Amino acid sequence: MRSIRPSSIVRRGGGGTRRTLAAVALVSALALTATACGGDDNASGSPTAAGVGDGKVRVPDDLSNKLREHGIDMDKWKNGAWKNWDRDDWLREANDFINPIIKGLWDPDRMRDADDPAKSVGDGDLSGDEGVTDPTPQPVEAQAVKAPYHTNAATSGKVFFDAPKGTMVCSATVVQDPAHPGKSNLIWTAGHCVHAGKEGGWYRNIAFVPSYNNQSLSPTEMKTASRAEVAPYGVWWADSAKTSQQWIDGGGETGGNGASYDFAVIHVTPEQGGGGKSLEETVGGALPVDFDAPAATDVRSLTASGYPAAAPFNGQRLYQCSDKPGRLSIAAADPTMYRIGCTMTGGSSGGGWVEAGSGGEPTLVSNTSIGPASSGWLAGPRLGEVAKGVYDSVSKQFAGN
């Protein structure tokens, strides 16, 4: 597998100069063969809407007022108006994120069908890039995680969302929340899994399914699987999402802009109440995040997890790759990224990269952001000050709850 030109890389992230935290917001970086997307949208009017005023989701008054300024009626939104992707209705600012729960929207069929890759990147040569870039790693064959996933990869799961081109998928990881030790409702994913970047705004109907297809059912079995089999630990809706301003300002479907800042933190709430338990309590764990991530040369091995959806995968099963990382530099002004050999494809975007720390404790140090269309390697941002600012912002938002 050869490296790819910045112009043909699929990713999301911040622009040119490195900024200290600017406004945090959800940023989307369609990395890798990019996120997978299906044009099928069958769930139009049938689900029961839930959200403002029904005790399930409360929209802050200031945000409701801002939405009204955009001409958006919340009741109409929940009943199908979210499908309007006109530029004027596609909210993009950091504080514009709105994601009312629509009960039943993510049924087994809709989740299963959100697996058709819609974007890809070309192969090329990175030799003209400034900064430090190591030789392209040899492909590492992705290994299927042994079922049940809850036993072997409890913090991993799948993200579903709606975009102008249809239903789409990413991967994500449950992470610790310093404001709620042992009771986190935070997940970590890629910026491009929540926001379209420079040319768009926030995606809609964002939901997380921990241990999706926990028993690793076959595609045939998945066609008749119940929601309890597909989502044994429930469907968790995003009620807050933030990413770097760099991603919002410069992220795009192709090219290298923003990949070094292609990360996002989402706070979730259960669609069905959750019995009072947090996401961390429900799945039985959450990973710490290292914002002083070691240099690639100091890391022995990283393990990336995800639900690859582009061929030869089908998006229904969880996979992992482990490799010693190298360095990838897209722009001299941006932080150098980690890069590993891995054959996972689109749909694995956002999945966590984990290092076993000095004490043996698994720690999240990156997430899948970009890779070539023909697969073979993945790259992810090295987390630092900007990433910590995004994380702390979401944690503090719910600190009093």
N, C-alpha and C positions, 0 to 999 in steps of 0.2 A: 504494500500500500504506500503510495507516495503522499507527500504532504500536499496541501492545497493553497491556492493563492488567497490572500485576504478578500479579494473581490468575489470569490466563490465559496467562502466559508459561510455556513449558516450559523448565526448566533445572535444573542441580544446582549447589549451592554452599554456602558457609558462611552462617551466620545473621547476626543483627543487628550487633553491635559488631565492629569490626575488631580481630582478634587478631594478635599477633606470631608466631608459628609454632605454637603448640600442638602436639599430636602430629600428625605427618603421617600420612596414610592415603589410600587410594584412594577418591576421591569421584566420584559419578556425577551428571551434570546433564543429563538428557534435554532438550537444548536444541532449539531450532528446532522444526520439526514433529516434533521429537524424533528419537531413533534409530529406525531401521527395524527391524521385527521380524516374523518369520513364525512362525506357530504350528506349523509342520511340524517334527516331531522324529523323523526316520526312523533315526537312527544309534544306536539304543538299545544293543543288546548285541553287535553285530557287530565293532566295532573291537577290535584287540588292545590291552590295557591295558599301559602302561609307566609306571614311576614309582619309588616307594620300593623300594630294594633291587635294582634291575635295572641299575644303572650309568648310567641315563639322567637321573634326577632324584633329588636327595637332599633329603629333608625334615629340617630341623634337629630335633634331639631335643626341644628345648623346644617347638617347634611341634607335633610329633607328640604330645607329652604333653598339650598344650592341646587338641588335637583329640580325644584320648581322653577328656578331661574333658567334652567336649561329646557323648560317646557315639558318635563317628564312627570306623568301622573303615576304614582306608585301602584295604584290598583290595576291600571292598564298594563303597567310594566310586568307585574306578576302573572297577568293573564295573556301574555304573548307579545307585549310591546317591546320586550327585550330583543326580539328578532330584527328590529329596525337598526341597521348598522350605518345609517346616514352619518356622514362626518360630524354634523352638528350634534348628533345624539350619542356619539361615541366618546364617553368621558375619558380624559387622559391625565388630568392633573393628579398629583399625589393624594389629595384629600377627596377625590371624586369617587373612590371605590365604593360600590354598592352591590350587595349580593343577597337579596332576600331569599329565604328558603322557599322553594317550590316543591312541596311534598310529592314524592313519586316520580319526579322528572327523570331521575337517573335509575330507571328500571333495568333489569338484566339485559334486555335486548339493546337498549340505548348504550349501555356500557360496553357490551360486546362489540357493537358495530362501530365504535369510535376507535378504529384501529387501522385505518387505511392511510398510509403516508401521503401527504400532500405536497411536501417541499423537500428539496434535495440540494446537495452541493456538488460541485465538480471537483475533479482532481487537478493538481497543478504542482507548482514549485514555490517553496517559501524562501528560496535562497536570497531573494532581494530584500527580505525583511531585516530591519535593524533589531538590535537586542540579541539575547542569547536564545538560540534554538538548537537543541540536540538532534542527532540523526533520528529519522522516523523510526519508531519502534516496530518490532515484528508483531504481527497480529497475534493476539492471545484468544483462543477459542472460549467463548462465553459458556459457562457451565450452569445447567439448570439447578436451581435451589431445590433441595429435597423437601417434599411435603411432609407435614403441614408447615406452611410458611411461618405461622405464628410461633412455632417451636424453633425454627432455624433462622428466621429473619423477622422477628416480631415488630421491629420499628419501620419496616419497609411497607410501602403501599403505592396506590395508583391515584393520580389526579385526573379529574375529568372537567372539561370546560367547553363553553360554546364560543366560537369565533365566526367571523363573516363567512368562512368557507365550510362551516359545519361543526360537528362534534369532534373534539380533539382530546388527546391524552398526553400525560407526562408521568413521571415517577417522583416520589418524595419520601422523606424520612421524618419520623417523630423525633423531636429534639427537646432537651430540657428547657425549662423556663425558670430563671432565677427568682422571679416574683412568686412562683408557685412550686416550690420543691416537691417532687414526687407526684405532682398533679398538673403536669403540663398539658396545654392544648395547642402547642405550637408544632408546625411542620416546616421543613426546609426543602426548597425546590429551586428551580432555575427562574430567573426573572422572565424569560420568554414564555414561561408557562402561565403567566398571569397578566402580562401587558405586552402589547404589540410593538412597543418602542417608538421610534421617531415618527413612523407613518400611521400610528393608530393610538388606541387607548387601552383601557382595562378590558380584559375578557370577562365573560359573564357565566353565571351558574357554576362557579368553581366549587368543586366538592372533592373530598378525599376519602378513599376507601382503603383502610388498613388491611393488610393480608388479603388483598383481592385474589379471588379464586384460590383460597387457602389450601384446598386439597389437590391443586394442580390438575383439575379436570381437563379432559381432551376437548378440542373444538367441538366435536360432536356432542359430548356430554354437556358442554356449556350452552348449547342451543335450547336445552330443556331445563337448565339449572334454575332453582328458585333464587330469589333475592338473598335469602339467608345463606345459601351456598356460595353465591358470588361475593356477598359482602357480609361475612359472618360477624364482624364487629361493628356493623352499621355504616351509614353514610354520614360524613361530617362536612358541613358546609362552612365555607370561608366567611367569617364576619369581619375580618380585617386582613389586608394584604399590603405589604410594602416591599419596595425594591430600591435600588440605587437611582439617584437622579441621572447618573451617567447612562443608565440603560434607557430611561424614558427619553432623554435628549438625543441619543445616538444609536440605539439598537435598531436592527433591521433583520429581514428574513435571510439575507445573504450578506457576505462580506464579514470582515473581522471586527467591525466597530462594536465595542462594548462587551466583548466576551469576557474580559478580565473582571467585569462587574456584573456578570450574569447570574445573580442569585436573588432569592426572595424568601421572605418569612411570612407564613400565613397563620393566623389564629382561627381555629375552627370551633364549631358548636354542633352537637349531634342533631340530626334531623328529627329523631324520635325521642329526644329528651335524655337518653343515655343513663337513666336511673340515677342521676346525680354524680356519676363517675366522670372523671376527666379522661381525655384520650390516653394519656400515659397510664392511668390506672386500668383502662379498658384493655390495652394491648400488653401491659405488663412491663413497660420499659420506655426509656427515651435516652437518646445519645447526647453527651456533652459536645459542645462545639469549640474548636480551637481557633481563636482569632489571632494567634501568633504562630500560625502554621509553619512548620519547618521548611527549609529550602529543599527542593527536590533531591539534591545530592545527599541530603541527610536522612532521607526516608528509605527504609528497606523495601516496603511494599505497601500498596494501597489497594483496597477492594472496592470496586464500583458495583452497585446494585441497580436493577431497573427492569422494566417491563418492555423490552424492545418489540415494536409493532411492524416495522418494515421488513420485507422479505429478507431472509428466509424465516423470520419469526412471525408470530400472529398476535402479539400483544396480550395474550391471555396468561402467560406464565412468567415467573420471576427468574431472572438470571443474574450471574455475577462474573466479574473478571478480576483477577489479582495480578499485579505486575509492579515492578520497580518503576517509579515515574521518572520521566525526563523533563526537559524544559521546552516550552513553546512561547515565543515572543511574537505577538501580532503587531504591536506598535511600541516604539521605544519609550513613550511617555506612560504606558500602562504597565501594571505589574505582570511579570512573567507568569505563565500558567503552568500547571501540571499537565503532563501528557502520558498516557499509558497505552499499551497495545490492548485492543479489545474488539471483538467482532459484533458487539451489540449495535443496534441500529436505532432509527427514530422511534420515539416512545419511551426510550430510556432516559431522555433528557430530564434533568432535575434530580435524578437518583443520587443518593449520597455516596461520597467517597470516604471510606473509613480507614483509619490507621490504628493499629494496636499501640497505645502509648507505652511509655517506659514501664508503667506498672501493669501493663497488659490490658488496660481498660480500653475498649473500642471508643474512638473519638472521631467525630465528623470533621473533616478538614477541607472538603470541596464538594462539588456536585457536577454532574455531567452537563456540559455546555455545548461543545461543538465537535465535529468530526467530518470526515469525507463521505460523500454519497455512497461510495462503494464499501464503506466500513473498513475496519482494520485498526483504527485507533480512536481514542476519545481524549478530549482536553477539558479541564475544569479550572475555575479561578482559585487562586491561593487567597484564602480569607484573611482580611486585615481590618484596618480601622473603619473603612466604609461599611464592610459587612457587619461589623459589630454595632455600628450605628443603626443599621436597619433592624437588627435583632433586638437591641435594647429598646428601640422605639416601640415595637410591637409588644414586648414584655411589659413596659411601663404603662402602655395604654390600658392594660387589663389588670394592673397591679392591685387595684382596690376592689376587684370583683372576687 
